[in-house]
Amino acid sequence: MQQTSKQYDQVIEQCRQLFVNKMKDYGPSWRILRPRSVTDQIFIKAKRIRTLEISQTSMVGEDMWPEFIGIINYGIIGLIQLKLGFSDVIDIDKKRALQLYDKYIAETKQLMIAKNTDYGEAWRDMRVSSYTDLILTKIQRTKEIENHNGETLVSEGIDANYQDMINYAVFALIKHNEQQQG
């Protein structure tokens, strides 16, 4: 479990750095996105991953791994937007955006640790394509909850689905990093 925690942090460091660099270019312009639009952005990324897994061909010359980073970062944006609500203007600065990023990734990592303990690191024996399918399933569930204005009878909410998507994407990147190193 200690190895997983360290690998998780390494993946998040890479994702956070991209988040920082994009904010240097655009600022926290994502504050304008409604949560439904965030869900659709994650869908676009997951759909591209699945297409690349099936076709084994990229017409734009990029592989699927940056898309997993996008899922992680948009998942964090989704969690922030759920908490703060969307805005018609950029209403937070870069420092506050990073504080929120760090807060929500820490909470998401804690969820991973709890579930990973309960499931005995079963994710390590799964295929990356299964993470893709699970992310797509979580997106569909999120869309259904959004269509019901966030109301559920017995299911976890949108935030839990975003966290699961983030964690599956982290697992995919951990596996990718292991393949690159070994």
RAVEN-V177305 format. One record per residue. N is the residue number from 1. SS is DSSP state (2 for helix, 1 for strand, 0 for the rest). OMEGA is omega in degrees with one decimal (* if undefined). Layout:
BEGIN
n=N ss=SS omega=OMEGA
n=N ss=SS omega=OMEGA
END
This chain:
BEGIN
n=1 ss=0 omega=179.4
n=2 ss=2 omega=177.7
n=3 ss=2 omega=179.2
n=4 ss=2 omega=179.7
n=5 ss=2 omega=179.4
n=6 ss=2 omega=179.0
n=7 ss=2 omega=177.3
n=8 ss=2 omega=-179.1
n=9 ss=2 omega=178.7
n=10 ss=2 omega=177.6
n=11 ss=2 omega=-177.7
n=12 ss=2 omega=176.8
n=13 ss=2 omega=178.2
n=14 ss=2 omega=-179.6
n=15 ss=2 omega=-179.4
n=16 ss=2 omega=179.5
n=17 ss=2 omega=175.8
n=18 ss=2 omega=177.6
n=19 ss=2 omega=178.5
n=20 ss=2 omega=-177.9
n=21 ss=2 omega=178.1
n=22 ss=2 omega=177.5
n=23 ss=2 omega=174.0
n=24 ss=2 omega=179.0
n=25 ss=2 omega=-168.8
n=26 ss=2 omega=-169.9
n=27 ss=0 omega=177.6
n=28 ss=0 omega=-179.0
n=29 ss=2 omega=178.7
n=30 ss=2 omega=178.5
n=31 ss=2 omega=-178.8
n=32 ss=2 omega=-177.8
n=33 ss=0 omega=170.1
n=34 ss=0 omega=-179.3
n=35 ss=2 omega=178.7
n=36 ss=2 omega=178.2
n=37 ss=2 omega=175.6
n=38 ss=2 omega=178.0
n=39 ss=2 omega=179.2
n=40 ss=2 omega=176.3
n=41 ss=2 omega=177.6
n=42 ss=2 omega=177.4
n=43 ss=2 omega=-180.0
n=44 ss=2 omega=-178.8
n=45 ss=2 omega=-178.6
n=46 ss=2 omega=178.4
n=47 ss=2 omega=178.2
n=48 ss=2 omega=177.9
n=49 ss=2 omega=-178.0
n=50 ss=2 omega=178.3
n=51 ss=2 omega=179.2
n=52 ss=2 omega=177.6
n=53 ss=2 omega=-177.3
n=54 ss=2 omega=-173.8
n=55 ss=2 omega=-177.1
n=56 ss=0 omega=-178.1
n=57 ss=0 omega=175.5
n=58 ss=0 omega=179.9
n=59 ss=0 omega=-179.8
n=60 ss=0 omega=174.1
n=61 ss=0 omega=177.1
n=62 ss=0 omega=177.8
n=63 ss=0 omega=-172.2
n=64 ss=0 omega=-171.4
n=65 ss=2 omega=175.1
n=66 ss=2 omega=178.5
n=67 ss=2 omega=175.4
n=68 ss=2 omega=175.5
n=69 ss=2 omega=177.4
n=70 ss=2 omega=177.4
n=71 ss=2 omega=179.3
n=72 ss=2 omega=-176.5
n=73 ss=2 omega=175.8
n=74 ss=2 omega=175.3
n=75 ss=2 omega=177.0
n=76 ss=2 omega=176.1
n=77 ss=2 omega=178.1
n=78 ss=2 omega=178.5
n=79 ss=2 omega=178.2
n=80 ss=2 omega=-178.2
n=81 ss=2 omega=176.8
n=82 ss=2 omega=-177.9
n=83 ss=2 omega=-174.7
n=84 ss=2 omega=-169.6
n=85 ss=0 omega=178.8
n=86 ss=0 omega=-178.1
n=87 ss=0 omega=175.4
n=88 ss=0 omega=178.5
n=89 ss=0 omega=175.1
n=90 ss=0 omega=-170.7
n=91 ss=0 omega=174.0
n=92 ss=0 omega=177.6
n=93 ss=0 omega=-176.3
n=94 ss=2 omega=179.9
n=95 ss=2 omega=179.5
n=96 ss=2 omega=178.3
n=97 ss=2 omega=179.4
n=98 ss=2 omega=175.4
n=99 ss=2 omega=179.3
n=100 ss=2 omega=176.3
n=101 ss=2 omega=-177.8
n=102 ss=2 omega=179.4
n=103 ss=2 omega=-175.0
n=104 ss=2 omega=176.1
n=105 ss=2 omega=176.8
n=106 ss=2 omega=177.8
n=107 ss=2 omega=-179.2
n=108 ss=2 omega=176.8
n=109 ss=2 omega=178.3
n=110 ss=2 omega=176.3
n=111 ss=2 omega=178.7
n=112 ss=2 omega=-178.7
n=113 ss=2 omega=179.7
n=114 ss=2 omega=-179.3
n=115 ss=2 omega=-178.9
n=116 ss=2 omega=176.6
n=117 ss=2 omega=-179.8
n=118 ss=2 omega=-175.9
n=119 ss=2 omega=174.7
n=120 ss=0 omega=178.9
n=121 ss=0 omega=179.5
n=122 ss=2 omega=-179.1
n=123 ss=2 omega=-178.5
n=124 ss=2 omega=179.4
n=125 ss=2 omega=179.7
n=126 ss=0 omega=175.8
n=127 ss=0 omega=176.8
n=128 ss=2 omega=179.5
n=129 ss=2 omega=176.2
n=130 ss=2 omega=175.5
n=131 ss=2 omega=178.7
n=132 ss=2 omega=179.8
n=133 ss=2 omega=178.8
n=134 ss=2 omega=176.0
n=135 ss=2 omega=178.1
n=136 ss=2 omega=176.7
n=137 ss=2 omega=178.5
n=138 ss=2 omega=176.4
n=139 ss=2 omega=179.4
n=140 ss=2 omega=177.5
n=141 ss=2 omega=179.6
n=142 ss=2 omega=178.4
n=143 ss=2 omega=178.7
n=144 ss=2 omega=178.6
n=145 ss=2 omega=177.2
n=146 ss=2 omega=178.3
n=147 ss=2 omega=176.8
n=148 ss=0 omega=178.2
n=149 ss=0 omega=175.6
n=150 ss=0 omega=-177.6
n=151 ss=0 omega=174.2
n=152 ss=0 omega=176.4
n=153 ss=0 omega=-175.6
n=154 ss=0 omega=-172.8
n=155 ss=0 omega=172.9
n=156 ss=0 omega=-177.7
n=157 ss=0 omega=-179.3
n=158 ss=2 omega=-177.8
n=159 ss=2 omega=179.3
n=160 ss=2 omega=178.0
n=161 ss=2 omega=175.3
n=162 ss=2 omega=-179.6
n=163 ss=2 omega=177.7
n=164 ss=2 omega=177.7
n=165 ss=2 omega=178.5
n=166 ss=2 omega=-175.8
n=167 ss=2 omega=175.9
n=168 ss=2 omega=178.4
n=169 ss=2 omega=175.9
n=170 ss=2 omega=179.1
n=171 ss=2 omega=178.8
n=172 ss=2 omega=-179.3
n=173 ss=2 omega=174.4
n=174 ss=2 omega=179.5
n=175 ss=2 omega=178.5
n=176 ss=2 omega=179.3
n=177 ss=2 omega=177.5
n=178 ss=2 omega=178.7
n=179 ss=2 omega=-179.9
n=180 ss=2 omega=-177.6
n=181 ss=2 omega=-172.1
n=182 ss=0 omega=*
END
